[in-house]
Amino acid sequence: MTATDHPPKLGPQRGAARRGDAAADKAPALSARGVSKTYASGLVALEGIDLDIQRGEIFALLGPNGAGKTTLINIVCGLVNKSSGTVRAAGHDIVAEYRAARSLIGLVPQELTTDAFETVLATVNYSRGLFGLPKNRAHIEKVLRDLALWDRRGSRLRSLSGGMKRRVMIAKALSHEPSILFLDEPTAGVDVELRRDMWQLVRRLRESGVTIILTTHYIEEAEEMADRVGVISKGRLVVVDEKTELMRKLGRKQLSVQLETPITAIPRVLEGHGLELGEGGRSVHYVYEAAQDSHSIDSLLRDLGAAGLRVRDIETRQSTLEEIFVSLVKEET
């Protein structure tokens, strides 16, 4: 294959063929029911997790350190045994049908675990072989090119930077063409260029039908990329909802009114609105729920006029996903 050839598009087609029955094809990409994990020490890492993740969506799992994110991922990927409950990947029970389920899943873990003396190309090919799959030069080349690794395919892993090793971990996870991809803090500690390349690749994978489940501390990434968001705290799912719906229901907005003439105090006629006086008295700020209707805002603007205040400018700001996340976790603590 020459450098100008275009290898086949990445996607879950081969994995879909392996599923083999209509019932499995209609099942969610991932389904968990009553999943709990208690360690021998008595630590409850997960408690009664119920979750469905649909095919082809990007699902962001957010939570503080120790919340249970990685434990849940490791259970799904067969690295940790659950204490109770069931998990199915595209309809396949991860215990009773381990091989079928695991063949559909790719995992990019937080830790960099690579053979320092192996080459990039060999380690990615080896990962594909672990699933009993024949070599597929076109697919492996496509993966390596997408991750800017093709020119380093002959390099030994010990010679690579941390960011390049992270790219190799992603390539290994994609080597067997999974239809479900877990990204556990994939951009933690990596450079801006890799982070950009990573999300471009995620978008292409989603467009081809791959389901993406990610955990991240970069909440702005989840806000930009995810279709739905789940917040986990102390081993329990606090909320699961579409990103836009979550922000609509739980987000708060701030209406800032810039005044033509500064004031020293909130006029009595406006006291019922709970306004805050801005710095220098040049503005007033009104905080309201994102789901709230517009009647209170109309009332506020009328009362501003009744108080003789002339408005120079108005701007609104909505809560970010990070602010919602912090609020939800505080409620749990």
N, C-alpha and C positions, 0 to 999 in steps of 0.2 A: 504494500500500500504506500502511495506517495504522500508527501505532505499536503498536497492539494486535494486528496481524496476526502470524502466526508463519510466517516464511519456511521453506523446506524444510530438512531436517536436512543438515548437511555430511556428505559421505561420498564413497567412491570409485566410486559406481555408474556415472557417466558414463565414468570411466577404465576400469572393468572392461569396459564395452561396447566400448571402442576396442580392447581386446586381441584379441578376435575369434576365438580358436581355443581348443579344449579343452586342448591341451597347455600353452599359455601360462597358462591359468587355473589349472592344477595346479602350476605352477612356483613356487619360493620368490619372495618379494617381491624379494629381492636375492641374487645368487649370484656369488661371486668365486672364481676358480681361478688360482693361481700369479701373482697380480698383483704386479708389481715396478715400481719407479720409481727410475731413476738419472739424475741431472741431468748436464749437460755438464761441470760442475765435478768430477764424480766422486762427489758426495754420493749415497749410497744412502738414499733416503727411505723406501722400502718394499721388503720382501724376501719373496717367496713367500707372499702373503696368500691363504689359503683360508677362505672364510666364507660361510655360508648364513644369511639372515635370513628368518624365516617371515612370512607375511601376518598382519597384525593384531596383531603383537607390538610392544612397546617395547623396543628394544635400546640399551643404553648402551655407548658406546665410551670407555673411560677411558685416560688416559696422560699423562705429563708433557709440557711444552712441547717441541716438536720431535720427538715420538715418531712422527708420521706420520698422526695423526688427520685433519687438514684435507686433507692430500695425498690420502688415500684417498677422502674425500668429494668432492673436486674432480675426481678421476678418474671417479667414478661419474656426476657431474653434467656431464661433458664439458668441464670448465674446464681440465683438465690431461691431457696424453696419457700413458698408461701406457707403460712400456718393454717389458713382456711380460705375458702372461696374458690372461684373458677375464673380462668382467663382463656379467651379464645382469640386466635389471630386468623382473620378471614374465615371464621367458622370452625377452625381446628383447635381443639383443646391443647394447651401448651404442654400438658403432662401426658395425656393418653395418646395424642398424635404429635409427639415432640418433633419428629423429623419433618413432617409436613409444615408444622407451624414455624419452626426455626428457619426453614429454607426460605421463608417469605420475609424474614426480618434481617435488617442490617443495623449494626450498632457502632456508633462513634463514642467511645467512653471518654471520661474526663482525663484518665491517665494515659500517658504515652507509653504503650507497651509494644516495642518493636525489637527485632533481632538486629543488634548493632552491626553485625558483620554481613548481613544479607543486602542484596541490591534492591532498589525500589521495585523494579519490574518483577523480580523473583518473588518478593514477599507478597505482592498483590496477586500474582498468578497462584501462589501457594494458598492464599485465602480462598480463592475461587475453588481450588481443588479440594479443600476441606469439605465442600458441599457435594462432592462427587460429580462435579461438572467438568465437561471437556474444556480444553483451552479455547478461548475466543479472542484472538488477537485484536479484532476490530473493536470489540467492546472495551477491552482493557486499554487500548490506545485512546479511545474516546474519553474514558474516565481520567487518564493521566493528562491528556491535553486540557480537559476542562479545569483541572486543578493545577495547571502550569507545572506539571511534573515530567512531561514527556522528555524534555531535554536532560533531565536528571535520572532517567530510567536506569542507567548503568551505575549510578552512584551508590556507595554503601551508606546505610542509614546512619552510621556513626558520624559521617561527614556532613550531615544535614543540620540546618538550624532548627530550633524548636518549632518555628512556624512551618517549615517544610515537613518536619515529622508529623505535624498535625494534619497536613494535607495527605500524607501517606495513610494515616489512620482513616481518613474519609474515603480514600481510594479503596482500601481494604474492605470497608463496609459496603461499598458499591460493587465489589468485584463479582458477586454472584447474582446481580440484578434483582435486588429485593424490591418488594412492592410496599414494604413498611420500613421506614428509616427512622431510627432514634438518634438524636443528636443531644448528648448530655454535656451541657456547657461547652459547645463546640468552639466558641470564639474567645474563651477565657484565656487571657494572657497572650493573644496573638496580635500581629500587627494589623494596621488599618487595611492594607491591601488584601490580606487573606480574608479578613472579615467581609470585605466587599465581594471578593470572589466567591466566598461561601454562600452568601445570600443570593447571588446571581445563579449559582448552581441549584440552590434550593428551589428557586422559582421555576427553573427549567424542569426539574424533577417533578414538581407538583403539576406542571402543565402536561407532563406525560402520564400522569395518573398515580404517581407515588404518593403515599401518605407520609407526612412528616410530623414527628412528635419531638419537640425540642424543649429543653430546659435552658434557661439563660438568666444571668444576673444583669444583662443589658436589656432592661425592660423596654427601652425605646425600640429595640429590635423586634420584640414580641408585638409591640404596638403597631409597628410598620408591617410585619410579615404575617401574623397569625390570623386565621379565620375565627377560631374560638380560643378561649383562654380558660384554664383551670387554675385555681389558687389552692395550694395545699399548705396546711399548717398543723404541726404536731401530729402528723400521720393521718389527718382527716381532710377530705376535700371540702373547702369552705364554700366555693361557688364554681360552677361551670356554666359558661354562657358565651354567645357570640360576642366578639370584641366590641362591636358597635353597640350592641344591646347592653352589655355590661357597663359601658361608659354612659349610656343613656340613663340606666336605672340607678347607678351608684355614683356617677360622676357629679361634680358640682361645677357650676358656672359662676363667674364673677363679671358683673357689669360695672365698668368704670366710666363715670361721667365726668368729663373735664369741664370746668366752669369758666365762664368769661371773667368773672370777678371772684377772687378768693373770699372765703368766709371763715369766721373764727369758731363757729359752732353749728351743729345740725339744727335747722329751724324746727320749731315744735310740730309743724304740720307734717314733717317727714319722720318723726320719731318712731312711728309704727312700722316703718320699713326695715328697721335694724341696720341702718347705714353706718359705715365707717368713714371718718373724715380722713382724706389723704394728706400727705405731707404738704405743709404750707397752706392748707385749706383750699388748694386749687382743684381738688377733685373729691368726689364721694364714691364709695364702693358698695355694691349690693351683691351679696352672695345668695345663690338660690340653687335648688336641685335641678339637674339637667332635664329631668322628666316633667318639671313643673310647667304649667301652661303660661301663656303670655299675658294673662289678665293682670297679674301682679306687676309686671313690667310696665304695662300701659298705665296702671294706676300710679306707679312711681313717677313716670314722666309727666303725668297730669299734675301731680302734687309738686313736682319741681317748678312747673310753671306757676302754680298757685302761690308758691313761696317767693316768687319773683327772681328765681335763679335762671340765668341765661346759660344755655348749654353750648360749649364750644366744640366738643367732640364726644363720641361714645364708642367704646370698644368692649368686646367680650372675650373671655378666656375660659376654656373648659379644662377640668381636671385631666391630668395625664393618667395613663394606665398605672404608672408608678405610684401616684398619689392614692389611687383607688386600692392598689395592692397593699400599701402601707396601712391604710385605714382598715381594710379587712383583717389583716394580721393582728393589728392592735385590738380589734374587737374579740379575737380569739384568745388573746393573752390577758 
